[in-house]
Amino acid sequence: MPSISRLAAAAVAVALLAVTATACGPSDDNADAKPSPTPTATSGDGGLQLPTALPTSIDDLGKWADALKNGGWKDWDKDKWLRDAADFINPIIEDLWDADRLRNADGTPDDEQQVDVRQADDGTTDPEPGPIRAQRLATPYHDASPATGKLLFDMPDGQAVCSATVVADPANPGRSNLVWTAGHCVHAGAQGGWYRNIVFVPSFNDQGLSGAALQGAGKEQLAPYGTWWATKAGTSQQWIDGGGESSESSSAYPYDFAVLKVTNPDSDTSLEETVGASVPVWFDAPTSAGIDAMDIRGYPAAAPFDGFGYQQYHCAGDPVRLALDPDAPTMHWLGCTMTAGSSGGGWFARGPGGKPALVSNTSIGPQDSPRWLAGPRLGSEAKAIFDAVRG
């Protein structure tokens, strides 16, 4: 087995919330719009007081409905934007993600993560891999890749999209409610905080229809297995402190991963039971030098794709190593022409026992032309976050 890069020491940062519906949108941005006091519960990290009696329907929100429909943003003020690990809030609003919102979400937080990167000259970076043209995944997606899906959420500029994967929960075999994605799909990094109204839609647009064909589609066609709200979230402290457009971004990308625990208010069964599949996470897998082949999946949206990420694509090939920072783990690197929107999508390899396992997620790609993607190697930091969120 080839040698494995040294893992940088890092602190765990996760949001551990004891309640399903957490604090409400505008209350952190606009004191005048704050709801009436309600009973509170302390978050698992002990620092955030969260209301326990929250609305679960748009009809119950009254004057706050319009604000929450748009993410609840008063302005883009970093000091008022919940950003710490314990600050994650995502109230379940059952009527929010209707067919129009699911269909028209067209933002991508990875517009600013799709950057040109400077490689570390320390012997752990390989030559740039040749581009592999992304191929449409066979339909229905539920048969071809039942554990994959689309992540939708609100940023200050509007609705946005990423990709994500149902991952196995060792403590609940066959009944996982865990989803893996990129850190920048749930948290803006150094210049911001947690996004809002985060939902996972497994097998989004299961039949792979075009945007034109979806114009009259109902929610059951866009989200045949439901919309699953994030109730817990965890990402790395490196991403929170240095992700995005910061001077530390090169050292943050190797930690650009996130874990969500989700629930569907319309279902009594787990996510894994609903979709019939999950994928184990292979922590401490070899670097790309020790893995012969990977398959990347996701819903690319940015040009030359449809702008919305309606259809699922994949790239398969031989990965190589990319080192951005000599003090951070080496990333996986694969030639692939998918673009923004595919961020957070799973990277799969043949794991222990010969079965497919998730070894990474899409994090970055070049800004000038879509020809490669890179994702973090999942080591001890990722494992600690995973264990905390599922606990």
Helices and strands as residue ranges (DSSP letters): E 14-15, G 25-28, G 31-33, E 40-42, E 49-51, G 58-60, G 62-64, H 65-69, G 78-80, G 85-87, H 99-104, G 109-111, E 135-136, H 141-144, E 148-155, E 158-167, E 178-181, G 183-185, G 189-191, E 196-202, H 219-222, E 228-235, H 237-242, H 249-252, G 253-255, E 258-263, H 271-275, G 288-290, E 294-298, E 313-317, E 320-322, E 331-334, E 346-350, G 352-354, E 356-361, E 373-375, H 380-390
